[in-house]
Amino acid sequence: MLLIAGRALAQTPAVYQDLYTQLNRDVADFQSDVKSRWDGSTFPVAFSAQLTDANSNNGPSLLQPASFTLIQSEILLVKAIGVKAVSVEVSFPMLDAGFFNSIGHPEYQAQFLTFYANVASAIRAQGLQVIVESQSMIPTGLQSVWGTGLQQYYASLSTFSAYESERAQTAALVASTMRPDFFVLQEEPDTESAQSGQAQAATISGSTSMLSGTLAAVRQVNVPGMKLGAGFGAWLQEYQAFANGFTRQHCSQTQPCVAQPLDFLDLHVFPINEQTADCSPPPNPKPCTAPNFRQNTMAAVTTAIAAGVPLTISQTWLRKVRDAEWLQINGDIQEAREAYSFWVPLDLAFLQTIHDLANYAHMLFVVPFNTQSDSAYLTWSASTALQGEGGANTPAQVFSAVQSAAISNAAAASYTALATGYHDLIVTDAIPPSSPANITSTRTSPASITVNWTPSTDNVGVAGYHIRRNGVALVDVFQPPYQDTTVSASTTYAYDVSAFDLAGNVSSNGGLRRRHAAAH
């Protein structure tokens, strides 16, 4: 079965047409598999979004006031899409005093404790649940900001027991600081091992040992209602042993298990390649023993259901990687490919399948990647394409371009087809926002008028505001105020404002139309 029409493939750059065809097949097979099991009934899944602007890998820049302003805007944006929870990655050793001391900034601990407490409060202030993800912070590559200081700190934990101890204590501190509704204590054993240099973290015995210690430490914090889980990526070749160990099935000397029951089993569902060639990196890659990552996902789901352990997906996206490329090319290249708009039909088809899987498996929450894709994709061209793939841009340049576009589009209340598609999957809404109130217009200079108002409310979330000037559509904005710099000194202007949501519901014009006479 092909999900995407030939027209969409024809609009795909030639350099990616083979990949598009492969991914189309993979998504179609995934969708078919899920539909063969699912009776169409729904479950109250907390469909969610990542709060990328608060990710601990962003480094010390998080402490800048402008950073928190972006975070608050991102929370409002994903609320408008209709999510019920927001996920924040607070990975080890974030909040650890030993780490901050080792990099010469002991003051960071108190500052980051306040920062992440405020992040959790900002999420809850919008009526959303808090999900915290914890693995290891990234020490190398484009997503690494902490750099050599983080690398040296990992190296200083010379034994696995020392690493386990610090990991558990830090997780308990995260729990007491943020008091999340859901806390994913471990996510990718193989990735954590590679990043931290702790070989035992990638083994089932080491992973369950570390998880048991972390689980005990976090439960001692005694946060009411907090659910604790852990998981792995569907690409993990020993996925079945980890699924058994985390759900406490078939426990024995050869099948280590976590000491206490988890509240949920978490999965990372990306990629979904069916015929992956190699499952270890160069220079001596080893062929995959479980090359069908979609089947691995479904097997893990079946294990959890049979064990009576609830499921979650804390990270998922349609990773743009060929069967022969997995772990053989830089991950930054794979992620940079995701920036282009010709992928949107496949991305939506994938999200539809994840939506159906979540309802079938009665998942507690699901968190898609790439929140920036709700506001922006790049149009593929020679000027935006990657090096070796039709252009001259590095992954860093592609990331920068799409992030810049996302910030600009979000301020203009401009959403992608992916955002509206995800909204329509998870929300049914026929109620318009309230009307904006207390509209004022103030001439701040002969060529500038500031229009301000009291923000509207909505049963889902306000997506933005239409501003009209003298009865003519002027601009859409995400939040007040709006600075109109297209005015003349000798002219009187009248403004009205209406709020809209992503379902297309629009409020009546806010209050009375206010006229502002020009200065003379």
N, C-alpha and C positions, 0 to 999 in steps of 0.2 A: 504494500500500500504506500502510495506517495501522498504526503500531506500538502506539499507546496506545488502550485501549478508551474508549468513550464515557463510562464512569463516571469515569475520570480527568479527562477534559475537563469533565465536569459539576462536579467538585470544584474546578475552577480558578476564581478570582475573575473576574467578568464583565469587568473592565477588562483582563484578560490573555488572554481566550479566543481572540481573533483571533491573538495572538502564539503561543499554545500550538499552535493549529492549523497555523500556518506552520512552526514549529520541528519539529512532528511530521512534516510533509511533508519538510522538509529532511533530518532524520535518516533517515527511511525511504528517501529517494532515495540518500543517502550509503551506507547499509547495502546497498542493492540493488547499487550500483555496485561496492562492495568484493567482495561475494559473487560477482558475475559474473566476477571475476578470480582469486579465491582458491580453491585446491583443498582447503582445510581443514587443510593441514599446518602444523605449529607450528615456531617458531624461538625460540632462547633470548634473547628480548628482555629487557632489564633494565627491567622496569616499575618506576617510581620515584615519588617524591613531592617536592614543594617543601618546603624548610625555611623557612617564611615568617617565623619568629621571628628568623632570622639575615639577612634581606634588608637590604642596605646602605641602602636607602631609609628604614629605621627610624631612622637617625640616631644621635646620641650616646648615646641611652638603651641601645643595645646594650652599652655598656661597664659597665652596672650589674650587680652580681652576680646579681640576680634574673632578669635577662634570660638569662643562661647557664643558669640552672636550668630556665627554660621551654624553651630550646633542647634541652637534654638530654632532657626529657620528650617533646618533639615527635619527636625521633629514635626514642625507644622506641615511641611510638605508631605511627609509620609503619612501623617494623619489624614490629610486631604485625600490620599489615595485609598484610604479605608482600612489601614492595618490596625490590628488590635494590640500589638506589642512591638517593641523596638529592641534590637539586639546591639549590644556594645561589646567589642572585643577588648578585654582587660587581661592581657596575657602576662605570664611570668617572665621577668621578675618585676613588673610594674607594681608599685607600692612597697616593694621590699627595701628595707632600710640598708641592708648590706650592699645592694646594688647601687643605690644612690651614693652611699659613702665611697664605694669603689671608684666612682666616676668623678668624685670631688664635688658633689652637690648634695650634701646631706639635707639641705633645706627643701629639696624637691619632695621628700616624703610628705611633709605636712601640706605642701601646696597641692600635690596630686590627690591626697586624701580629701581635701576640700573640693577639688575639681570634680572628682568622680561622685562624691556625695551630691554635688549640685547637678551633675548630669542626670543621676537617677531621679532627683526631685523634679527636674524639668520635664522628664518623660512622664512621670506620674501626674504632674500638673495638667497634662493634656488628656488624662483619663486612660493612659496606655500602660500595659504591663512592661516590666523590665526583664530582659533576658541578658545574662552575662555569659560570654564565651571566654574560655581560658585555655590557651595552649602555650607555646613559647614565642616570645617576641623575635622578630626576624633580624638576624645579625648581618646578613649580606644581601646585595641586590638592590633594585630600585626602591623597594618598600622598606629598606633598612635606613633608619635615621639615627639610631643610637650608635651604630658603627663599631669601632674598635673597642670602645668601652664595654659594650655588651658582650663582645667576643671574649674579652679578657675576664669578665665576670663569670661567664659560663666555664671558662677554663679553670677558674679558681675553685670551682666545686669539683674537687678532684675525685670524689667517690660518688657512686650512685646514691648511697644512703644520705650523704650530705645534700645532694640535689633533691631527693625525696623530702627531706625535712624542711628545707627552705620553701619548696613548692607547696607543701601542706600549710605551713604557717602563713604564707602569702595569700593563699586561697581563702583562708579563714579571715584574714584582714579585708580582702575584697568583699566577702560576704557581709561582714559587720558594717562596712562602709556603705555599700550600695543596697543591701537587703533586697536582692532580686527576687522576682517571682520564680524564675528558672535560672539555674546555674549549671552550665556545661563545664564539668571539671577537667575533662580531657577530651581532645577532639581527633587528633591525627597522630597516633603513636609513632609512625614512621617519620613524619615531618618533624615532630618534636625531637626525636633522636638525632636527626640530621642537623637541626639548628642548634641544639644544646651540646652536641658531642657526647651525649649519654647513650651508648649503644644499647644498654639494657632497657631503655624506654621503649624500644621498638619490639621487644619480645613480649609474649603473652604473660610470662611470669613476672617480668619487670614492670610491665604496664599495670597488671592487676595489683601488684604490691604497692606501687605508687598511688594508684587510685584508692586502695583501701585506706592508706594513711591520710590522704587528702579528704576522703569522705568522712572519716572519724573527726578530723580537725574542724571541718566546716560544720558538721552537725553539732559540735559542742558550742558553736556560736548561738544556736537555737533561734534562728530567724523564723518567725511564725509563717507558715504557708509556703516557705521556700521549697521547691522541688529540685532535686539533684540528679544529674545524669552524666553520661559520658558516652563516647562512641569512636568512630573511625570513618575513613573514607572508603567508598565502595571499590576503589582500585586496590585496596590492601589485599595481597594474595592470601594471607592467613585470615581473611575476614570471618570465616566460620568459627575458628578458634576464639577470636575476639568476641564475636557475637555470643558464643556459648559462655565465655568467661564473664562478660559483662551482664548477662542475664542469669548467670548461675545455673547453667545446664551442664549435665554430664561431668560434674566436677570430680577431679582425681589428681594424682600426682602428675599425670601427663596433660591434664586439662585444668590449669590454674583458674581460679575464680576470684572475683572481688569478695572481700570478707563480709560486707553488708549489702543488702539489696539496694539497687538503684531505683529511683523513681521513674526513670525513662532511659531508653537506649537512643542515642543520637546518631544520625547519619550525615555524612557529607556526600551529596550526590552530584558529582562532576568529576570527570566527564562520564558519558554513557556509552563510550565506544564498545562495540561488540566483538571486534577482531583485533584487539590490541596486540602488537608484536612483542615488545619487550617491556619488562616491568622492573628494571633496574637501570641506573644511568650508565653512560659511557665511563671508562673506555671498554669495559667488558660487559655489555648488557646481557641480562639473562632473559630468555623467553618467558612469557607469562604462563603460569599454570592455570590461572583463572582469568582468561582474557576478555570475557564478556562482562563488563562492569554493570550493565543493566541487570543481567541475571544475578550478579553478586548482590545488588541492591535488593532485589526481590527475595533472595534467599535469606538475607538478614531480616527483612520485614517478616517473613514467615516464621523465623526463629523467635523473634520477639512476641509475635501474636500467640504462638504456641506456648510460650513461657508466661503469658499474661503480663508482660512488661510493656507499658505505653511507649510509643515512638515519637521522635521529633526529627526534624531536619534543620540544623542550624546554619548550613551553607549549601546553596544549590545554584547552579547555572549551567547553561549549555556551553561547555568549554570547547573552543574552536581549535581542535587538535586532530590531526589525521591518525589513523591506527598505527602507522609506523613512526609517529613523532612523539608519542607519550614518553616522557622522561628523557627524550633524546635531544630536544631543543629547549632553549631557555624558556622558563615559565613566563617571563615578562613578555615574550613574543606572543605566546598564546593569549595572554590577557589583553595585550594591545590590539589584537585582531578583533576583539569584541566591541571595539569602539564604533564600528561602521554600520550605517543604517540599513544596508541590504540584508543584514541578519535578522531584522525585526520579525518577519513572519515566522522564522524558525524559533526565535526566542519566545514568541507568544505561544506557539504550539507546544514548546517544552513546558512553559508555565502552566498551560492547560493540563498537561499530563501530570505534573507534580500536584496540582490542585486535586485531580481525580485520585491520585495515589494517596494523598493525605486524607481524603474523605473515606476511601476504602479501608485504610489502616487505622482510622480513628486517631490521627496524630494530634498531639497537644499543640504544637506550633510548627510553622514552616517559615524559613527566612531565605528569600532569594538574595543573591549577590547584587553588586553593581547598582547601588541606589542612584548614581549619577545618570544611569540610562533612563531614569524617569524624566529627566530634564533635557538630555542631549545625547545624540549620536552624531558622528561625523559623516559627511558625504564622502564616499571614497573617490579619490582622484589622484593623479600623479603628485599633487602638492600635499596630500594628506596621507598617502600610502607609506607603508613600512619599507625599510631598506630590504632589498632582495625580493620584495613582494609588490613591485610596481612603483616604488617611490624611493625616497632618500631619508625618511624620518626614522629616528631611533624610537624604541618603545617609550622612553621618557618624554620625547616630544609629542607623541600621540596621546599619552596620558595627560600631559599638560594642556593640550588643545581641547580635549573633551571635557576636562574638569573646568577649564575657563568658560567654555560654552555652557556647561551645566549651571554654573553660578549666574551667568548673565540671563539665561532662559528662566531659571527659577525666580529671579527678581522680577521678570516680566510675566510671571504666571503662565509660562509656556510649557506644555507637557508633551511628551512623546506619545506615539501610538502604543508603546509598551506600557506607559503609565496608565493610560485610559483602559487598555486591555486588561491589565492586572486589577485595576479598580472594578471593572465589570465582572471579573471572575469572582471577586470576594465580597462585593457589596451590591445590594439592591436598594435604591434610594430614589424616592419621589418627592422629598421634602426640600423646599428651597431654604437657603440661609436666611437669617434675620436681616432686616434692612440696616445698612450702616447708619449710625446716629451721630449727631453733633458735628455735622460737616462744617468745616471752616475753610476759608481761603485768605491767605495773608500775603500781601505783596512784600517780598523780601528785598527786591531791587526793582528798578524800572523794567528789567527784562526777565523777572522771575517771580512766580507766585507759588507758594507752598499750600497744597491742599491736604487737609488732615481730617480724620474722622475716628470715631470709636469703632474698633473692629467688630465684625459680625460674628455670630455663632451659627453652628450647623450641627445636625444630628450625626454627620460623619466628620466633616472637616471643610473649612472654607478653602477653596482652591485659588481664589484671587478676586480681583475687583475690576469691573469695567468702569472707566472714567469717561464721561462725556463733557464736552465743553461747548457751550452755546448750542446744545441739542445734537451735537455731532460726536460720534465715537472718536476718542482721542488716544487712549492707551489702556492696556491692561497692566496691573501691578499685583504683586503678591501680598504686600502689606503696606499700611500707611506709614509715613506720609508720602505724598508724591510731589516732586519738584517740577513744575511746568516752566521750562526755559524757552518756550516758543511763543512768548507773549510780547505785545507792544506796549509802550509806556502810556499811550494815549487812548487805550481801549478798555472798555469794561467787559468782564468775562463772567459767565455763569457756569458753575460746575454741578454735576450730579454724579453720584456713585452708587453702583449696585454690586452686590456680592454674588459669586457663582460657585458651584461645586462641580466635581468631575462628572457627575451624572447629567450635567446640562441644566440643572435647576438654577434659576436666577431670582434673586430677591427683587422686590420693588425698589425704586430709587430711594436712596437713603435720605430720610428727613425732607425738609424743604430745600429747594434749590437756593443756594446762597450766591448772591451777586457781589462782586468785588469791584468797586470803582477804581479806575486808574488814578495814580498819583498825578497831581497837577503842579 
